[in-house]
Amino acid sequence: MRIAFIGLGNMGGGMAANLAKAGHEVHAFDLSEAALAKAEERGCSRAADAASAVEGAEAVVTMLPAGKHVAEVYRSAVFGKAPTSAILLDCSTIDVATARAVEEEARAAGYEMVDAPVSGGIAAAEGGTLTFMVGGSDAGFERARPILDKMGKAVIHAGGSGSGQAAKIVNNMLLGVTMAGTCEAFVLAQKLGLDPQVFFDISSKASGQSWSMTSYCPVPGVGPETPADRGYDGGFAAQLMLKDLTLAMEAAQAAGAYTPMGGEAAELYQRFVERGGGPKDFSALIKMIDDSWTPPAGSN
């Protein structure tokens, strides 16, 4: 299949490479020369621009930073440029309203489109083990699934247009809340004289167990290897968690939903990012909670 792939960042680069590895003809574009060069090395063909990438495409995949970028790319470089027979897949994490608006415009222009944000992080993007939450029609999902299968281990139809984005931001709101609580619990446990490993051994087998505890422990040397064991480098950046929490709070306000814990988590991550923690893994929040975080020069 001839696939256009637009957006070759930390996530998109690995995803495009997996499509090429699976035998697809991938025409890739990114504003970064370094990202384009790396994509070429991994089996993709370089496109001069987004509009060139989608020419003759049977599928268009986008992985972009925010809703404004998604809307701009589809309106300026995809609609009217890609064949209407192409299936459009936006794998970015954006606000639900923009996702639904762009998908409505796609339908009006004669395209089938799905929103398919991902969960799993950079390692999963590289390894082809992402989880995709897909919003769109049944027909759109069935057309998108064979492409998504080449990049992930799980492809789940969440519902109609925008449902993939809704599932992603709600899931990450829960993750942000549970990680903040896990960080607080470890700090309190240590201040009460409990050894972190002993507390992990107890809580990971008791009612306090969560993914943030057992699979992504924020304390170095405790549990399976996590970014905490690598100085909180790699993994899922705190600034991306803040982005997702902000999207969740905007969606909650629009829907009239009361999300006090989500709001508290968003405030905590906002403070951490403002103090220079944005590039670090989101579990590094524990360093602010235990007051051991040293903000980089120039941060608040």
Long-range contacts (C-beta under 8 A, 24 or more apart in sequence): 1-25, 1-58, 1-59, 1-147, 2-27, 2-56, 2-57, 2-58, 2-59, 3-27, 3-57, 3-58, 3-59, 3-60, 3-61, 3-147, 4-28, 4-29, 4-47, 4-50, 4-53, 4-54, 4-57, 4-59, 4-60, 4-61, 4-82, 4-86, 5-29, 5-39, 5-44, 5-53, 5-61, 5-62, 5-63, 6-30, 6-50, 6-53, 6-54, 6-60, 6-61, 6-62, 6-63, 6-64, 6-73, 6-77, 7-62, 7-63, 7-64, 7-92, 8-32, 8-35, 8-36, 8-38, 8-39, 8-63, 9-35, 9-63, 9-65, 10-122, 10-125, 11-63, 11-91, 11-118, 11-122, 11-125, 12-63, 12-91, 12-125, 13-38, 13-39, 13-42, 13-125, 14-122, 14-125, 14-126, 14-127, 14-128, 15-61, 15-63, 15-91, 15-118, 15-125, 15-130, 15-151, 16-42, 16-44, 16-61, 17-42, 17-43, 17-44, 17-126, 18-125, 18-128, 18-150, 18-151, 19-61, 19-147, 19-150, 19-151, 20-44, 22-150, 24-147, 24-150, 27-52, 27-53, 27-54, 27-57, 28-53, 29-53, 49-77, 50-76, 50-77, 50-78, 51-76, 51-77, 51-81, 53-77, 54-78, 54-81, 54-82, 54-86, 55-81, 55-82, 56-83, 57-82, 57-83, 57-86, 58-83, 58-85, 58-86, 58-87, 59-86, 59-87, 59-88, 59-89, 59-144, 59-147, 60-86, 60-87, 60-88, 60-89, 61-89, 61-90, 61-91, 61-147, 62-88, 62-89, 62-90, 62-91, 62-92, 63-91, 63-92, 64-90, 64-92, 64-94, 65-92, 66-92, 66-94, 66-243, 67-92, 67-94, 67-95, 67-97, 67-98, 67-99, 68-98, 70-94, 70-98, 70-99, 70-102, 71-98, 71-101, 71-102, 74-102, 74-105, 74-106, 75-102, 75-105, 79-105, 79-106, 79-109, 79-111, 80-109, 82-111, 84-109, 84-110, 84-111, 86-111, 87-111, 87-112, 87-113, 87-114, 87-140, 87-143, 87-144, 87-147, 88-112, 88-113, 88-114, 89-113, 89-114, 89-116, 89-144, 89-147, 89-148, 90-114, 90-115, 90-116, 91-116, 91-117, 91-118, 91-132, 92-117, 93-117, 93-118, 93-165, 93-168, 93-169, 93-243, 93-244, 93-247, 94-165, 94-247, 95-165, 95-247, 95-250, 95-251, 96-162, 96-165, 96-166, 96-169, 96-247, 96-251, 96-254, 97-162, 97-254, 99-135, 99-161, 99-162, 99-164, 99-165, 100-161, 100-162, 103-135, 103-136, 103-161, 103-162, 104-161, 112-136, 112-137, 112-139, 112-140, 112-143, 113-140, 114-140, 114-141, 114-144, 114-164, 115-161, 115-162, 115-163, 115-164, 115-165, 116-144, 116-148, 116-155, 116-164, 117-164, 117-165, 117-167, 117-168, 118-152, 118-168, 119-168, 119-171, 119-172, 120-152, 121-235, 121-236, 122-234, 122-235, 123-234, 124-152, 124-153, 125-151, 128-152, 128-153, 129-153, 130-154, 131-155, 131-156, 132-156, 132-164, 133-158, 133-163, 133-164, 133-167, 133-168, 133-171, 134-158, 134-163, 134-164, 135-159, 135-160, 135-161, 135-162, 135-163, 135-164, 135-165, 135-166, 135-167, 136-160, 136-161, 136-163, 136-164, 137-161, 165-247, 166-251, 168-244, 169-244, 169-247, 169-248, 169-251, 170-248, 172-241, 172-244, 172-245, 172-248, 173-244, 173-245, 173-248, 173-259, 173-262, 173-265, 175-211, 175-212, 175-241, 176-241, 176-244, 176-245, 176-262, 176-265, 176-266, 176-269, 176-282, 177-261, 177-262, 177-264, 177-265, 178-210, 178-211, 178-212, 179-212, 179-216, 179-218, 179-241, 179-282, 179-283, 179-285, 180-264, 180-265, 180-268, 180-269, 180-285, 180-289, 181-210, 181-212, 182-210, 182-212, 182-213, 182-217, 182-218, 183-218, 183-283, 183-285, 183-286, 183-289, 184-289, 186-218, 186-219, 186-286, 187-286, 187-289, 187-290, 190-290, 196-221, 196-222, 197-221, 197-222, 212-283, 216-283, 217-283, 218-283, 218-284, 218-285, 218-286, 219-286, 226-281, 226-283, 227-281, 227-283, 227-284, 228-281, 228-283, 228-284, 228-286, 232-280, 232-281, 232-283, 232-284, 232-287, 233-280, 233-281, 234-281, 235-281, 235-282, 235-283, 236-281, 236-282, 237-278, 237-279, 237-280, 237-281, 237-282, 238-269, 238-272, 238-273, 238-277, 238-278, 238-279, 238-280, 238-281, 238-282, 238-284, 238-285, 239-273, 239-278, 239-279, 240-282, 241-269, 241-282, 242-266, 242-269, 242-270, 242-272, 242-273, 242-278, 245-269, 274-299, 274-300, 275-299, 275-300, 276-300
